[in-house]
Amino acid sequence: MQLLEDSRPSEPMKPGQVRREDYEYVRKGSCSVFLFTEPLVGWGHVQASERRTKVDWAMQIKELLEVHYPYAKQIRLVMDNLNTHTISSLYEAFAPELALSLAQRLEIHYTPKHGSWLNIAEIELSAMTIQCLDRRIGSIDQLQSEITAWEVDRNQALKSVEWHFSTQQARGKLIHLYPEI
């Protein structure tokens, strides 16, 4: 995500007028957003990060397992095919014993390369973008504050994803990826 700041102060809304902002902006860098969601429960967690390295991903996985699901024996993790999303990332970030204990608690499933529309996390990212990130945000601290507030509201509302695509429809759509079922 790009971090953008207004180049000039915007004019606030007035009766009968919308807020006015200049089209020019100042680019303040970029960052990555990690999002985890458990759609059937209506829970999610969002974290902004300066980078998107293997170590950053591993740190997020460690937090997921040790903070959010400390008692879960195994977590089924469905995610995209990004090159940093691998078990080897855990071994780059942590001692082998810790990496192994984290890896053993994960059951990883990757969405098909050309089937990212199956990734419910992308649906959540879209909702977050529309509901929370539809304006200029100039710093990673401001971004984290905004997405944390969105996360709290969404979790309190137990907002889940309503998936209208049946298994039969998915098998039909993905027949070219999995010709034999």
C-alpha positions in Angstrom: 0.0 0.0 0.0 1.2 3.5 -0.8 1.5 6.0 2.0 0.3 9.3 0.7 0.0 12.7 2.5 -1.9 15.8 1.3 0.4 18.4 -0.2 -1.9 21.2 1.0 -4.5 21.2 3.8 -8.0 20.2 2.7 -10.9 22.5 3.2 -13.5 20.9 5.6 -17.1 20.2 4.6 -19.5 23.1 4.9 -23.3 23.1 4.6 -24.1 22.2 1.0 -20.4 21.6 0.1 -18.3 18.5 0.2 -14.8 18.4 1.6 -12.3 19.8 -0.8 -8.8 18.4 -1.3 -6.1 19.1 -3.7 -5.3 16.4 -6.3 -1.6 16.7 -5.5 -0.1 14.5 -2.8 3.2 13.7 -1.3 4.4 10.1 -1.5 5.6 8.9 1.9 6.7 5.4 0.9 4.9 2.1 0.9 4.2 -0.7 3.3 2.5 -4.1 3.4 -0.6 -5.3 5.1 -1.0 -8.7 6.5 -4.5 -9.9 7.1 -5.8 -13.1 8.8 -9.4 -14.0 8.9 -11.5 -16.8 10.3 -14.7 -16.2 8.2 -17.0 -18.7 9.9 -16.4 -17.1 13.3 -16.3 -13.5 12.1 -12.8 -12.8 13.4 -9.9 -11.1 11.7 -6.5 -9.5 12.4 -4.7 -6.9 10.4 -1.1 -5.7 10.7 0.8 -3.1 8.8 4.5 -3.8 8.1 7.3 -1.8 6.6 8.3 -4.8 4.4 7.0 -8.0 3.0 9.9 -10.3 3.6 10.0 -14.0 4.6 10.9 -12.9 8.1 8.0 -10.5 8.3 5.6 -13.3 7.2 7.2 -15.7 9.8 6.7 -13.1 12.6 3.0 -12.8 11.6 2.6 -16.6 11.7 4.3 -16.8 15.1 1.9 -14.1 16.4 -1.1 -15.9 14.9 -0.1 -19.2 16.5 1.2 -18.0 19.9 -1.1 -15.0 20.6 -4.3 -15.5 18.7 -4.5 -19.3 18.8 -2.2 -20.5 21.5 -4.2 -23.6 22.3 -5.0 -24.8 18.8 -3.2 -28.0 18.0 -3.4 -27.3 14.2 -4.5 -24.4 12.1 -5.7 -24.8 8.5 -4.1 -21.8 6.7 -5.4 -21.0 3.2 -3.3 -18.4 1.4 -2.0 -17.1 -1.9 1.1 -18.3 -3.6 3.4 -15.4 -2.7 7.1 -16.5 -2.6 7.5 -15.5 1.1 4.5 -17.7 2.2 6.5 -20.9 2.8 7.5 -23.1 5.8 11.1 -22.3 5.0 10.4 -18.7 6.0 10.0 -19.9 9.6 13.4 -21.5 9.5 15.0 -18.2 8.2 13.4 -16.3 11.1 13.6 -18.6 14.1 15.8 -21.3 15.7 15.1 -24.7 14.1 13.3 -26.0 17.2 10.8 -23.1 17.3 10.4 -23.2 13.5 9.6 -26.9 13.6 7.1 -26.5 16.4 5.3 -23.7 14.5 5.4 -25.6 11.2 3.8 -28.7 12.8 0.8 -26.6 13.8 0.1 -25.5 10.3 -1.9 -27.2 7.6 -1.2 -25.0 4.6 -3.4 -24.9 1.5 -2.6 -22.5 -1.4 -5.2 -21.0 -3.6 -4.8 -21.9 -7.2 -2.5 -19.5 -9.1 -5.3 -18.1 -11.2 -8.0 -18.6 -8.6 -7.2 -15.8 -6.2 -10.9 -14.9 -6.2 -11.2 -18.0 -4.0 -9.1 -16.3 -1.3 -11.5 -15.0 1.3 -8.8 -12.8 2.8 -8.8 -10.9 -0.5 -12.6 -10.3 0.0 -11.7 -8.9 3.5 -8.9 -6.7 2.1 -11.4 -5.3 -0.4 -13.9 -4.6 2.4 -11.2 -2.9 4.4 -10.0 -0.8 1.5 -13.6 0.4 0.8 -14.5 1.0 4.4 -11.3 2.2 5.9 -8.6 3.1 3.4 -10.5 5.2 0.9 -8.4 8.3 1.7 -4.8 9.4 2.0 -2.9 8.0 4.9 0.6 9.4 5.3 2.4 7.1 7.8 2.5 3.5 8.9 1.5 4.5 12.4 -1.6 6.3 11.2 -2.4 3.3 8.9 -2.0 0.9 11.8 -4.3 3.0 14.0 -7.0 3.1 11.2 -6.8 -0.6 10.4 -6.9 -1.5 14.1 -10.0 0.5 14.6 -11.6 -1.2 11.6 -10.5 -4.6 12.9 -12.1 -4.0 16.3 -15.4 -2.8 14.8 -15.5 -5.8 12.4 -14.6 -8.3 15.1 -17.2 -6.8 17.5 -19.9 -7.1 14.8 -18.7 -10.7 14.2 -18.7 -9.9 10.5 -18.2 -13.0 8.5 -17.9 -13.6 4.8 -21.0 -15.0 3.1 -19.7 -17.3 0.4 -22.3 -17.8 -2.3 -20.2 -20.1 -4.4 -21.0 -23.8 -3.9 -18.5 -26.7 -4.0 -20.2 -27.9 -7.2 -19.8 -24.5 -8.9 -16.1 -24.3 -7.8 -15.4 -27.7 -9.3 -17.0 -26.7 -12.5 -15.1 -23.4 -12.6 -11.8 -25.1 -11.8 -12.2 -28.1 -14.1 -9.2 -26.9 -16.2 -7.0 -26.9 -13.1 -8.1 -30.2 -11.7 -9.4 -32.3 -14.6 -10.0 -35.4 -12.5 -12.0 -35.2 -9.3 
